[in-house]
Amino acid sequence: MSIKIGVAPIAWSNDDMPELGGDTTLEQCLHEASKAGFSGIEFGGKFPKDSKLLIPKLKKEKINLCSGWYGAKLLSRSVKDELEEMKQQLQLFKDCNAPCMVFAEVSGSIQGDANKPLSSRPILSNEDWKNLINKINEISLIMSDQGMPLAYHHHMGTVIQSESDTYKLIENTKDTVKLLLDTGHMLFAGGDYLKITKDLNERIIHVHCKDMRKKILEASVKNDYSFRKAFLEGAFTVPGDGCIDYKPFLSILRDVNYNGWLVVEAEQDPAKANPYEYSKKGFDYLYQTAKDCGFEIIN
């Protein structure tokens, strides 16, 4: 069984807070990601949206585009309008042979609001659930027909955050709605990522390996921090630097024949956590742990 290891550019520069890593160039990010050992990187705000400009930059560093975030607003937009909104990014991902598009509904999201505590995240009514499920089903079929699977990302501060939210989404959507499993976000939400991995493995198409610092995680929940305050305090880190033991998790992925990407992702202030050093730490830990669990790592 084989996997590939990628990284998210959020370690170098933060799209939600441009002042974090604002002076870091895309070229530095790509070079250091490749130097750390990664064979893939997710899309970020500093990436050109024209494949004719992006592909040469990726090829220069021998690194592939292994997906990237798209924030949808299906609760207030039609599927037609959402497709028009994502048109350029969808074409870019297709041109770059990305395996999927990371997709999350961000209507009412509090993830970028420093003044809103975690407990104030939006909760869907039964009618909103029905509306969202129908639209996600419809857009996932269209994306699948275009060869770009929708990988739904359960995410803190959004309408689909918890373990129960995630089960409800997957149990009520078509097989064309795939799942991105994020260890850090599910732990933060109080969920069991090991159970979800076992139960929903047939729908898991992409994996974010985000670790968490236990003391800051506990303080964030106890004191009801905002999502932004939590990550600025250092709640997130790379695999091997936090409280998550990835061996049981990767063993389950091996047992269910997962063969996609493992993506190292950790929102951190690059002035406090050197992007290259932390990404290298995450890569080395994940590489060795995956290997110990019986995976072949493809470069």
C-alpha positions as CSV (number, residue, x, y, z in Angstrom):
1,M,0.0,0.0,0.0
2,S,1.4,3.4,-1.0
3,I,0.8,7.0,0.0
4,K,2.3,10.4,-0.9
5,I,3.2,13.1,1.6
6,G,2.3,16.8,0.9
7,V,2.2,20.0,2.9
8,A,-0.1,23.0,3.2
9,P,1.5,26.5,2.4
10,I,-0.2,27.9,5.5
11,A,3.0,27.3,7.5
12,W,4.7,29.9,5.3
13,S,1.9,32.5,4.9
14,N,-1.6,32.6,6.2
15,D,-4.4,33.6,3.7
16,D,-6.8,34.6,6.5
17,M,-4.1,36.8,8.2
18,P,-1.9,38.1,5.4
19,E,0.4,39.8,7.9
20,L,1.6,36.3,9.0
21,G,4.3,35.5,6.5
22,G,3.3,38.4,4.3
23,D,6.9,38.9,3.1
24,T,7.5,35.2,2.3
25,T,7.5,34.6,-1.4
26,L,5.9,31.7,-3.2
27,E,9.3,30.7,-4.5
28,Q,10.7,30.4,-1.0
29,C,7.6,28.3,0.1
30,L,7.9,25.9,-2.8
31,H,11.6,25.5,-2.5
32,E,11.6,24.8,1.2
33,A,8.7,22.4,0.9
34,S,10.5,20.4,-1.7
35,K,13.8,20.6,0.3
36,A,12.0,19.2,3.3
37,G,11.0,16.2,1.3
38,F,7.4,16.8,0.3
39,S,6.3,15.7,-3.2
40,G,3.1,17.8,-3.1
41,I,1.8,21.1,-1.9
42,E,-1.8,22.4,-1.5
43,F,-2.9,25.6,-3.2
44,G,-2.6,29.0,-1.4
45,G,-3.4,32.6,-1.8
46,K,0.0,33.5,-3.3
47,F,-0.2,30.9,-6.0
48,P,-1.1,32.1,-9.5
49,K,-4.5,30.9,-10.7
50,D,-3.3,30.5,-14.2
51,S,-1.8,27.0,-14.8
52,K,0.6,28.4,-17.4
53,L,2.2,30.4,-14.6
54,L,1.9,27.9,-11.8
55,I,3.0,24.7,-13.5
56,P,6.5,25.9,-14.4
57,K,7.0,27.0,-10.7
58,L,5.9,23.6,-9.5
59,K,8.0,21.7,-12.0
60,K,11.1,23.8,-11.1
61,E,10.9,22.4,-7.5
62,K,9.7,19.0,-8.6
63,I,6.5,19.3,-6.5
64,N,2.9,18.6,-7.4
65,L,-0.3,20.4,-6.6
66,C,-2.1,18.0,-4.2
67,S,-5.4,19.9,-3.7
68,G,-6.3,23.1,-1.9
69,W,-9.1,24.9,0.0
70,Y,-12.3,26.2,-1.5
71,G,-14.8,28.0,0.8
72,A,-18.4,27.6,-0.5
73,K,-21.5,29.5,0.4
74,L,-24.2,27.1,-0.9
75,L,-26.6,28.2,1.8
76,S,-26.9,31.6,0.1
77,R,-25.9,30.7,-3.5
78,S,-27.3,28.5,-6.2
79,V,-25.3,25.6,-7.4
80,K,-24.9,27.4,-10.7
81,D,-23.6,30.6,-9.0
82,E,-21.2,28.5,-6.9
83,L,-19.8,26.7,-9.9
84,E,-19.2,30.1,-11.6
85,E,-17.4,31.3,-8.5
86,M,-15.1,28.2,-8.4
87,K,-14.7,28.0,-12.2
88,Q,-11.2,29.4,-12.4
89,Q,-9.9,27.3,-9.4
90,L,-11.6,24.2,-10.7
91,Q,-9.9,24.6,-14.1
92,L,-6.5,25.2,-12.5
93,F,-6.8,22.0,-10.4
94,K,-7.7,20.0,-13.4
95,D,-4.8,21.5,-15.4
96,C,-2.5,20.6,-12.5
97,N,-3.9,17.0,-12.1
98,A,-4.8,17.7,-8.5
99,P,-6.5,14.6,-6.9
100,C,-9.4,16.5,-5.5
101,M,-10.7,19.9,-4.3
102,V,-10.9,20.6,-0.5
103,F,-14.4,21.9,0.0
104,A,-16.1,23.4,3.0
105,E,-19.3,25.4,3.5
106,V,-18.3,28.7,5.1
107,S,-21.6,30.5,5.4
108,G,-21.7,32.1,8.8
109,S,-18.2,30.7,9.7
110,I,-16.5,32.3,12.7
111,Q,-13.0,30.8,11.9
112,G,-11.6,34.2,10.8
113,D,-13.3,36.4,13.5
114,A,-11.1,37.1,16.4
115,N,-14.0,38.4,18.5
116,K,-16.3,35.3,18.2
117,P,-15.7,32.4,20.6
118,L,-15.7,28.8,19.4
119,S,-19.1,28.2,21.1
120,S,-20.7,30.8,18.8
121,R,-20.2,28.7,15.6
122,P,-23.2,28.4,13.3
123,I,-25.7,25.6,13.8
124,L,-27.9,24.4,10.9
125,S,-31.6,24.1,11.2
126,N,-33.3,21.0,9.7
127,E,-34.3,23.0,6.7
128,D,-30.8,24.3,6.2
129,W,-29.4,20.8,6.5
130,K,-31.7,19.6,3.8
131,N,-30.9,22.5,1.6
132,L,-27.1,22.1,2.0
133,I,-27.2,18.3,1.5
134,N,-29.2,18.7,-1.7
135,K,-26.8,21.3,-3.1
136,I,-23.6,19.4,-2.1
137,N,-25.0,16.3,-3.8
138,E,-25.7,18.3,-6.9
139,I,-22.4,20.1,-7.1
140,S,-20.4,16.9,-6.2
141,L,-21.9,15.1,-9.2
142,I,-20.9,17.9,-11.5
143,M,-17.4,18.0,-10.1
144,S,-17.1,14.3,-10.3
145,D,-18.1,14.3,-14.0
146,Q,-15.3,16.8,-14.6
147,G,-12.8,14.5,-12.9
148,M,-12.3,16.7,-9.8
149,P,-13.8,15.0,-6.7
150,L,-15.2,17.1,-3.9
151,A,-13.4,16.3,-0.6
152,Y,-15.5,17.8,2.2
153,H,-13.5,19.3,5.1
154,H,-15.1,19.3,8.5
155,H,-13.7,22.5,10.0
156,M,-13.8,24.3,13.4
157,G,-16.0,27.3,13.3
158,T,-18.2,26.2,10.4
159,V,-21.6,24.5,10.0
160,I,-19.9,21.1,9.7
161,Q,-17.5,20.8,12.6
162,S,-18.2,17.9,14.9
163,E,-18.2,14.2,14.7
164,S,-22.0,14.1,14.6
165,D,-22.0,16.7,11.8
166,T,-19.6,14.7,9.8
167,Y,-21.5,11.5,10.1
168,K,-24.7,13.3,9.2
169,L,-23.1,14.8,6.1
170,I,-21.7,11.5,4.8
171,E,-24.7,9.4,5.7
172,N,-27.1,11.7,3.8
173,T,-25.0,12.4,0.7
174,K,-24.2,10.5,-2.4
175,D,-20.9,8.6,-2.9
176,T,-19.7,11.5,-5.0
177,V,-19.3,13.5,-1.8
178,K,-15.9,12.4,-0.5
179,L,-14.4,13.2,2.9
180,L,-11.2,15.0,3.9
181,L,-10.3,13.6,7.4
182,D,-8.4,16.2,9.5
183,T,-7.0,14.7,12.7
184,G,-6.4,18.1,14.4
185,H,-9.8,19.6,13.6
186,M,-11.7,16.5,14.7
187,L,-9.7,16.3,18.0
188,F,-10.4,20.0,18.6
189,A,-14.1,19.4,18.0
190,G,-14.1,16.6,20.6
191,G,-14.5,13.9,18.0
192,D,-12.9,10.5,17.6
193,Y,-10.9,10.5,14.4
194,L,-10.0,6.8,14.7
195,K,-13.6,5.8,14.8
196,I,-14.5,8.0,11.9
197,T,-11.6,6.6,9.9
198,K,-12.8,3.1,10.5
199,D,-16.5,3.8,9.8
200,L,-16.3,6.2,6.9
201,N,-13.1,4.9,5.2
202,E,-14.8,4.3,1.9
203,R,-15.5,8.0,1.5
204,I,-12.1,9.3,2.7
205,I,-10.2,10.6,-0.2
206,H,-7.7,13.1,1.4
207,V,-6.1,13.4,4.8
208,H,-4.8,16.4,6.8
209,C,-2.3,15.4,9.4
210,K,-2.6,18.3,11.8
211,D,-1.3,17.8,15.4
212,M,-2.3,19.7,18.5
213,R,-0.5,20.9,21.6
214,K,-2.6,19.4,24.4
215,K,-2.3,22.2,27.0
216,I,-3.3,24.9,24.5
217,L,-6.1,22.8,23.1
218,E,-7.5,22.3,26.7
219,A,-7.2,26.0,27.4
220,S,-8.9,26.9,24.1
221,V,-11.9,24.8,24.9
222,K,-12.0,25.7,28.6
223,N,-11.8,29.4,28.0
224,D,-13.8,29.4,24.8
225,Y,-11.2,31.1,22.7
226,S,-11.9,32.2,19.2
227,F,-10.5,30.0,16.5
228,R,-8.0,32.7,15.6
229,K,-6.8,33.1,19.2
230,A,-6.4,29.4,19.6
231,F,-4.0,29.1,16.6
232,L,-2.1,32.3,17.5
233,E,-1.6,30.8,21.0
234,G,-0.1,27.7,19.3
235,A,-2.9,25.2,19.4
236,F,-1.8,23.6,16.1
237,T,1.5,22.0,15.2
238,V,3.0,19.4,12.8
239,P,2.8,15.7,13.4
240,G,5.3,14.5,15.9
241,D,5.3,17.8,17.8
242,G,1.9,17.5,19.5
243,C,-0.3,15.0,21.4
244,I,-1.5,12.8,18.6
245,D,0.0,9.4,18.2
246,Y,-0.2,8.8,14.4
247,K,0.7,5.1,14.5
248,P,-2.8,3.9,15.3
249,F,-4.3,6.3,12.8
250,L,-2.0,5.3,10.0
251,S,-2.4,1.6,10.8
252,I,-6.2,2.0,10.3
253,L,-5.6,3.8,7.0
254,R,-3.3,0.9,5.9
255,D,-5.9,-1.7,6.9
256,V,-8.6,0.1,4.8
257,N,-6.2,0.4,1.9
258,Y,-5.9,4.1,1.8
259,N,-3.6,5.2,-1.0
260,G,-4.0,9.0,-1.2
261,W,-2.2,12.0,0.2
262,L,-1.1,12.7,3.7
263,V,-0.8,16.4,4.1
264,V,1.1,18.1,6.9
265,E,-0.9,21.2,7.9
266,A,-0.5,23.5,10.9
267,E,-1.7,27.1,11.2
268,Q,1.2,28.7,13.1
269,D,2.8,32.1,13.2
270,P,5.9,31.7,11.0
271,A,7.8,34.3,13.2
272,K,7.4,31.9,16.1
273,A,7.6,28.5,14.2
274,N,10.1,28.5,11.4
275,P,8.1,27.0,8.4
276,Y,11.0,25.0,7.0
277,E,12.1,23.5,10.4
278,Y,8.6,22.6,11.5
279,S,7.6,21.2,8.1
280,K,10.8,19.1,8.0
281,K,10.0,17.8,11.5
282,G,6.5,16.9,10.3
283,F,7.7,15.2,7.2
284,D,10.4,13.1,8.9
285,Y,7.9,11.9,11.6
286,L,5.2,11.1,9.1
287,Y,7.5,9.4,6.7
288,Q,9.0,7.1,9.3
289,T,5.7,6.4,11.0
290,A,3.9,5.6,7.7
291,K,6.9,3.4,6.8
292,D,6.7,1.6,10.1
293,C,3.0,1.0,9.5
294,G,3.7,-0.8,6.2
295,F,3.2,2.0,3.7
296,E,5.4,2.6,0.7
297,I,6.0,6.3,0.3
298,I,5.9,7.6,-3.3
299,N,8.0,10.6,-4.1
